[in-house]
């Protein structure tokens, strides 16, 4: 079953035009699916062309999000909201690519992580403040995602 599912997935991705990945739920070339697809491709090493395509798309998405973290990351028609989780997935995608690729995409060298790390830090402060206000919109998941993003980018 798993080899069959992987084959169907990889064949569909290989035949895809633009956008490469399209989901009614997550939008076009979303970071959630890109990361999980990348991890599957790395585990099943016979798809270097497809893996290179995912890295290329990831590079574009990561660069844009790191430069402007306030913009929604999920490209859906229903009017996406900016949320910390998709940005965290881009940080994790960047880390996965950095750990697995022999040569890093050029934008990884030039894209600063300071702005996105600061954005995560601001989310942490916002959630900590909200946690002190009774009946506020404190969201523990947002705090966790922001902490993980910040610590992944700047562990110190």
N, C-alpha and C positions, 0 to 999 in steps of 0.2 A: 504494500500500500504506500509506504513512504517513498520508495524510489519512483513509483508511478506518479505520485503527487508532485514530487520534485521535477520530474520530466515535464509534466504539464505546465507547471509554473515557469520553468526555464524556457520552454518552447514559446510560451505566450509572451514572455519578456523579450525574447530574441526577435520575435515578429512585430513587436510594438513599434509604433511610430512616435509621434509627439502628441501629447506628453507620453513619456516612457511608462509611467505608472499613473493610472487614473482610477480613483475610487469615489463613489458617491458619498461615502462617509468621510474620508480623510482628505479628499481633493487630489490635486495633481502633484506627482513626485514628492509625496509627503515624507517627512523624516522618519516616521514610525516604520513604515513599510520599507523605505530605503535601507534602514539599519538592519532590519530582520532579513531582508533579501541579501544584503551584503554578507551577513554572517552565514547564511546558507551557502552562498557561492564560495566563500572561503573554505567552508567545511567540505564542499564537493568541488575539488580543485580543477575539474575539467572544463571550466567555463571562463577562461581568462578574458575573452572578448566582452562577455556580458559583465564581468566584474569591472573591467575598465570603463564600461559605459556607466555603471552605477557610481563609480568613483568620480567620473566627470560631472555627472548630475549633482552628486553630493557636494563637490567642490563649489559649484555655482550657488547651491542653496545655503551652504555654510557661510560663504563669503557675504552673501546678502544679509543673512540674519545677524551675523556678528557685527556688521557695520550699522545695522538699524534694528536692534532687538525689540523696539516698541511695535514694529510692524507685525501683523499676524503671520505666522509661519505656515499654517494650513491654508492652502489655496483652494477654497471651496466656494461654490456659487452662492451659498446661503448666507454669506456675510460672516466671515470668520472673526473670532475675537482673539486678541493676543493672550496667550496662556504660557505659563512656564514649562509645562510638560513637553510640548513639541520642541522648544528650544533646548531642553535637557537632552532630548533624543538626538538633536544635531550635534551637541557636544559629545555625546557618546559615539555617534557615527564618526566624528572627526577623530576621536581617540582610537576607535576600531581600525580605521584606515591607517592612522599613524603607526599602529602596532603591527599591521600586516603587510603593508606595501613596501617594496624594496626602495622605491623612489617616491617621495611625497609630492602631491600636487603643488605646483608653484605658489598657488594662493595660500597654502597652509603656512608657507614661510613668511609671506608678507602680511597676512591677516593677523592683526593684533587681537589677543584675547582679553585685553584690559577692559574694553568697553562692555563686552558681554559679561565678564566677571563682575563688573560694577553693577550691571543691570540685575544680576542674580542677587548681589549683596543688598541692593535696594528692595528687592522683593522680600528678602529675609527680614529686613528692618520693618517693612510694612506689616508683615505677618506677625512679628513680635509685638508691634504696637497694637494691632487688632486683637491679639490674644489677651490683652489687658482690659479691653472694653467689653462690658457685658452686652450680649446679644449683637455682637458685631459680625462681620463677614469673615472672621478668622477661618482660614482653611489649612488644616494640618498637612494635607497633601501638597499644597503649594509651598509650604515651608520646607517640607522634605525634599521636593524636587529642586527648589532654589538652593538649599544646602548642598545637595549632591552636585548640582551644576557648578556652584562656586568652588567646592572642594576638588572637583575633577579638574577644573581649569587652573586653580591656584591652591595647591594642597597646604601651603603654609598658613 
